[in-house]
Amino acid sequence: MREPDNATATSSSGSGQAYSIVFDGGSLGNPGHGYGSYQIEGPEGILAHDQLHYDGDRVTNNQAEYLTLIRALERLRCHLEGRVGSTSVSVRGDSSLVINQVCGRWKVKHPDLQPLHRQAVDLLKGFASTDVAWHRREKSVKVLGH
């Protein structure tokens, strides 16, 4: 199956500061030991570049992708301290499944992913605008270094 070059969902309603998130997650074994990394960049430069490890040995690749996106969004919302409504965020990831589910194009059928999906979508709500899009793996590697 060919991956889309520009799976995007955009919502806009204002202007203000703009931030970008690049995220990636995976597992050693599937399921296995989960890991992830993300970078948040904004007007002041790189806000965060974190590597994550998830407890247990039963984390799937898709769970790790969602968990990493959630952690990045939580970090950004904490940094903004109530200024979410005047902030735009663009999110890029190389997981076609997560991007298309977050954008609402694909159903979330797996019961283990449903609460993670709801949490990610809820964390995106309230931003002045959001732009969520898939990008090629090479772009994640360039930003995140793996």
N, C-alpha and C positions, 0 to 999 in steps of 0.2 A: 504494500500500500504506500503510495506516495504521500508524503507529509505536505500540508499546505504551507505556502511561504508566508502567509499573512493572516492567520486566524486571529481576528481582532474583535474586541467589543469595547466600545467607547461610550462614556456617559459624560456629559459636560453641563456645567451650570455656574461657571464663575472663573475668576482668575486669582492668582496669588502665587505662592511658592510652588515649585515643581520638584518632585523627587522621582527617582527611578530605582526599581528593584530588579536584580537578576538573581534567579535562584535555580538550584539543582539539587536533586536528592537521589538516593539509590540504596541498594542493599547488597552486601556480600552474601550471595545466595539469595534466592527469592522464593520464600521469605528467608531472611537472615539478619545479620547485624546491619541496622539502618544508619545512614549518615547523610549529611547534607551540607550545603554552604550557600551563602547569599552575600550580595553586596548591595548596600543602599547608598545612592549618591544624590546629593541635593545642591542647593545654591552655595553651601559652604564647602563643597567637595565631598569626599568619601566620608559618610557618616559611620558606616559599619562594614566590615568584611569578616564574617564569622564562619567558622567551621563547627558543625554539630555532630553529635553521636547520640543515637537513641538506644535506650535500655532494652535489653532482651535480644533474642535471636529469631524473632518471628515477625519482623517488619518487612513488608513488601516494598518494592520499588515505588509503587504508586503512593503508599502511605508515607514513605520518606519524602517524596516530592511535596505532598500536601503539608506535612509537618514543617518542612523547611519554609514553604510559602507563608504558613501561619506565623511562624516565629519571626520572619522578616516583617510582616505586617504589624505584629504586636510591637516590635522594636520601633518601627517608624511611628506608630500611633503614640507610644510612650514619649518619644522624642518631641513630638509636636505639642504635647500638653494642651489639648483643647483647640488647637488650630487646624484640626482635620478639615473642617468645613471650608477653609480658604486655601486648601492645598490640593494640588493635582498629583496623581501618582501613575506612573507607567510601570507595568510589570511584564517581564520577559522570562520565559522558561522554555526548555526544550522538550517538555512532556506534553505531547499532543493531547493525551487523555485529560490531564489536569487543566490545561488551558481551555480546551473545548467544553469541559464540564463547568468550569468557573464562568465561562461566557454564556452558558445556558444552551449551547448547541447540542450537547450530548447528555443523555440521561445518566444519572449516577445509580447504577444497579447494584453494585456490591455494597452490602450492609456495613462493612467496616469503613468504607469511604464516605458514606452519607453524612455522618457527623463532622468529619473533617471538611467536607465540601461546604456544609452549612456554616461552619466557623470561618472558613476563608472568605466566603461571600459576605457574611456579616461584617467582617473586618474591613472589607472594601467599601461598604456602605458609609455614606456620610462625607466622603471626599468630594471636593468641588468637581473633580472629573477623574475618571479612571480610563486607562488604556491598557488592556490585557491582551498580549499577543504571543504567539509561538515564534521562536526563532531556532535556527539550526544549532546543533550541538557545538559546532566550532565557535559560535559566538559566546556560549556559556563558558567554554574552556578559556577563551581569550580573556574574559572578565574575571573568572573565578580561579584560573590557574590550574585546572585539572581536567 
